């Protein structure tokens, strides 16, 4: 499932849940491995203090597994009105409740842990201004709805065993690393920052992101107000194209002539022409214009560090 489709499904599920449970605010968090922090996927009805407290302080105070700890018999999501006396620490005694939720008028709350087997996905917080909203019947209803939320969140989660994962944040027109790529180091993170800073949204997912001498599928999922959850999945270049053929195709896509391509790549025009001949054969077309259209429609291009190809792509797609 695509990230945009999954995000839309999550929002639709919350709308459906509103018809069943009378809550006043909701926040859905994800924690993509191997990141340490939870990211906000959806948040409605909370002020800044509650939004931050539930996203940061709650997971630190109640780490994964708290449902089994506080509801050992039935596994129901804990709520303030029914579980406060068994929670350690008692939720009404925490700064989350005293300094944030209660000050915003919330008197009851319920939190669902979202996971699949041993894979932990995140949390769904629900709050209400009425003090006895999340009774046992409502908790049972929420437990039944949990499966569909887990399926949707699972489709949004990157696979750290198969993908490189990072979190970037928009600051004005720039991007900065929040959770940098760990194993691959700053080279990958810096390349991501350069690539994404000049790419328009319609370029996602980018089919041919070239990082550390390897091609990747680049997916960027908006989370919270400013963060981007980045996933790089290894995949071969399309139709058997070589790296240099792919770069030539990228320049062709934005209408660049052989002489200018040669100057950009520091190769001869004759070499450019040889690459063009080879890529036309592999794409099974006869004209450069056909190859350019195929590249644009399929997002088959490798952005250059200066952002010329990305800017050209945005112009082509207008």
GIKAFEN-V984575 format. One record per pair of residues at least 6 apart in sequence whose ideal C-beta (glycine too) atoms are under 8 Angstrom apart, sorted by sequence separation. I is the first residue (numbers start at 1). J is the second residue. If there is no record, write none. Layout:
# GIKAFEN-V984575
i & j
I & J
I & J
This chain:
# GIKAFEN-V984575
i & j
17 & 23
31 & 37
71 & 77
84 & 90
91 & 97
92 & 98
114 & 120
115 & 121
128 & 134
169 & 175
180 & 186
209 & 215
210 & 216
222 & 228
223 & 229
237 & 243
262 & 268
280 & 286
285 & 291
294 & 300
295 & 301
303 & 309
304 & 310
31 & 38
32 & 39
68 & 75
71 & 78
84 & 91
113 & 120
114 & 121
158 & 165
168 & 175
169 & 176
181 & 188
199 & 206
208 & 215
209 & 216
221 & 228
222 & 229
262 & 269
265 & 272
280 & 287
283 & 290
302 & 309
303 & 310
1 & 9
30 & 38
31 & 39
43 & 51
46 & 54
67 & 75
70 & 78
78 & 86
83 & 91
84 & 92
101 & 109
114 & 122
126 & 134
134 & 142
168 & 176
169 & 177
181 & 189
209 & 217
220 & 228
221 & 229
241 & 249
256 & 264
280 & 288
283 & 291
301 & 309
17 & 26
29 & 38
30 & 39
67 & 76
78 & 87
114 & 123
168 & 177
169 & 178
180 & 189
209 & 218
220 & 229
237 & 246
251 & 260
252 & 261
262 & 271
285 & 294
29 & 39
67 & 77
113 & 123
114 & 124
167 & 177
168 & 178
207 & 217
220 & 230
221 & 231
251 & 261
259 & 269
262 & 272
29 & 40
30 & 41
40 & 51
67 & 78
80 & 91
112 & 123
166 & 177
167 & 178
181 & 192
195 & 206
206 & 217
219 & 230
220 & 231
258 & 269
261 & 272
280 & 291
283 & 294
14 & 26
28 & 40
29 & 41
66 & 78
71 & 83
80 & 92
111 & 123
112 & 124
167 & 179
177 & 189
205 & 217
206 & 218
218 & 230
219 & 231
276 & 288
279 & 291
301 & 313
27 & 40
28 & 41
70 & 83
111 & 124
166 & 179
205 & 218
218 & 231
219 & 232
248 & 261
251 & 264
14 & 28
28 & 42
111 & 125
112 & 126
165 & 179
166 & 180
195 & 209
204 & 218
205 & 219
218 & 232
219 & 233
251 & 265
258 & 272
27 & 42
28 & 43
40 & 55
110 & 125
111 & 126
166 & 181
177 & 192
204 & 219
205 & 220
217 & 232
258 & 273
276 & 291
26 & 42
27 & 43
70 & 86
109 & 125
110 & 126
126 & 142
165 & 181
177 & 193
204 & 220
216 & 232
217 & 233
26 & 43
27 & 44
38 & 55
70 & 87
80 & 97
109 & 126
164 & 181
176 & 193
216 & 233
217 & 234
248 & 265
296 & 313
10 & 28
26 & 44
38 & 56
91 & 109
109 & 127
175 & 193
216 & 234
217 & 235
247 & 265
258 & 276
25 & 44
26 & 45
27 & 46
37 & 56
69 & 88
108 & 127
109 & 128
164 & 183
192 & 211
215 & 234
216 & 235
25 & 45
108 & 128
164 & 184
191 & 211
214 & 234
215 & 235
296 & 316
24 & 45
25 & 46
38 & 59
66 & 87
106 & 127
107 & 128
108 & 129
175 & 196
191 & 212
211 & 232
215 & 236
244 & 265
296 & 317
23 & 45
106 & 128
107 & 129
108 & 130
166 & 188
175 & 197
215 & 237
106 & 129
107 & 130
108 & 131
166 & 189
174 & 197
188 & 211
195 & 218
209 & 232
244 & 267
27 & 51
105 & 129
107 & 131
108 & 132
110 & 134
164 & 188
168 & 192
173 & 197
188 & 212
196 & 220
248 & 272
252 & 276
292 & 316
25 & 50
29 & 54
62 & 87
108 & 133
109 & 134
124 & 149
168 & 193
187 & 212
29 & 55
101 & 127
108 & 134
166 & 192
192 & 218
27 & 54
80 & 107
81 & 108
184 & 211
248 & 275
14 & 42
27 & 55
31 & 59
61 & 89
80 & 108
110 & 138
168 & 196
184 & 212
207 & 235
215 & 243
248 & 276
79 & 108
80 & 109
110 & 139
121 & 150
208 & 237
14 & 44
29 & 59
79 & 109
80 & 110
112 & 142
208 & 238
245 & 275
249 & 279
10 & 41
11 & 42
79 & 110
112 & 143
122 & 153
207 & 238
215 & 246
244 & 275
248 & 279
10 & 42
78 & 110
110 & 142
114 & 146
121 & 153
196 & 228
61 & 94
77 & 110
78 & 111
121 & 154
210 & 243
245 & 278
7 & 41
77 & 111
112 & 146
116 & 150
196 & 230
245 & 279
61 & 96
77 & 112
114 & 149
115 & 150
119 & 154
77 & 113
114 & 150
121 & 157
210 & 246
242 & 278
252 & 288
57 & 94
112 & 149
245 & 282
255 & 292
57 & 95
58 & 96
116 & 154
119 & 157
192 & 230
208 & 246
241 & 279
253 & 291
254 & 292
57 & 96
114 & 153
252 & 291
253 & 292
192 & 232
252 & 292
264 & 304
241 & 282
53 & 95
54 & 96
240 & 282
249 & 291
253 & 295
53 & 96
239 & 282
249 & 292
252 & 295
253 & 296
188 & 232
239 & 283
264 & 308
67 & 112
250 & 295
53 & 99
54 & 100
67 & 113
249 & 295
53 & 100
66 & 113
164 & 211
253 & 300
52 & 100
53 & 101
65 & 113
253 & 301
62 & 111
64 & 113
178 & 227
49 & 99
50 & 100
81 & 131
250 & 300
49 & 100
50 & 101
64 & 115
81 & 132
249 & 300
250 & 301
81 & 133
82 & 134
164 & 216
249 & 301
250 & 302
47 & 100
58 & 111
81 & 134
82 & 135
175 & 228
250 & 303
49 & 103
50 & 104
80 & 134
81 & 135
82 & 136
246 & 300
250 & 304
254 & 308
49 & 104
79 & 134
171 & 226
246 & 301
247 & 302
254 & 309
50 & 106
64 & 120
79 & 135
167 & 223
170 & 226
246 & 302
253 & 309
256 & 312
47 & 104
82 & 139
169 & 226
170 & 227
255 & 312
46 & 104
169 & 227
170 & 228
251 & 309
254 & 312
79 & 138
168 & 227
169 & 228
243 & 302
250 & 309
253 & 312
254 & 313
76 & 136
79 & 139
167 & 227
168 & 228
238 & 298
253 & 313
78 & 139
158 & 219
167 & 228
254 & 315
255 & 316
77 & 139
167 & 229
168 & 230
238 & 300
254 & 316
76 & 139
167 & 230
253 & 316
59 & 123
76 & 140
165 & 229
166 & 230
58 & 123
77 & 142
156 & 221
165 & 230
76 & 142
77 & 143
164 & 230
165 & 231
58 & 125
76 & 143
164 & 231
165 & 232
75 & 143
163 & 231
164 & 232
77 & 146
163 & 232
163 & 233
54 & 125
158 & 229
162 & 233
163 & 234
162 & 234
156 & 229
158 & 231
50 & 127
25 & 106
41 & 122
46 & 127
24 & 106
45 & 127
38 & 122
38 & 123
33 & 119
23 & 110
31 & 120
31 & 121
30 & 121
31 & 122
207 & 298
208 & 299
30 & 122
207 & 299
208 & 300
210 & 302
29 & 122
206 & 299
207 & 300
208 & 301
209 & 302
28 & 122
29 & 123
205 & 299
208 & 302
209 & 303
28 & 123
29 & 124
204 & 299
206 & 301
27 & 123
28 & 124
29 & 125
203 & 299
27 & 124
28 & 125
206 & 303
26 & 124
27 & 125
26 & 125
25 & 125
26 & 126
25 & 126
26 & 127
25 & 127
23 & 126
24 & 127
25 & 128
23 & 127
24 & 128
199 & 303
21 & 126
23 & 128
24 & 129
198 & 303
22 & 128
203 & 310
22 & 130
195 & 303
194 & 303
198 & 307
23 & 133
197 & 307
200 & 310
203 & 313
22 & 133
194 & 305
199 & 310
203 & 314
21 & 133
41 & 153
198 & 310
202 & 314
21 & 134
194 & 307
198 & 311
200 & 313
200 & 314
41 & 156
195 & 310
202 & 317
21 & 138
200 & 317
21 & 141
20 & 141
21 & 142
28 & 149
30 & 153
33 & 157
20 & 145
28 & 153
32 & 157
33 & 158
30 & 156
32 & 158
34 & 160
30 & 157
33 & 160
17 & 145
32 & 160
39 & 167
35 & 165
37 & 167
34 & 165
13 & 145
33 & 165
35 & 167
32 & 165
13 & 148
32 & 167
13 & 149
10 & 149
13 & 152
37 & 178
10 & 152
37 & 179
9 & 152
10 & 153
36 & 179
35 & 179
6 & 152
10 & 156
34 & 182
6 & 155
7 & 156
6 & 156
3 & 156
1 & 155
43 & 224
41 & 223
40 & 223
41 & 224
39 & 223
40 & 224
39 & 224
40 & 225
40 & 227
39 & 227
39 & 229
30 & 223
32 & 229
30 & 229
3 & 205
2 & 205
7 & 221
7 & 222
3 & 219
3 & 220
3 & 221
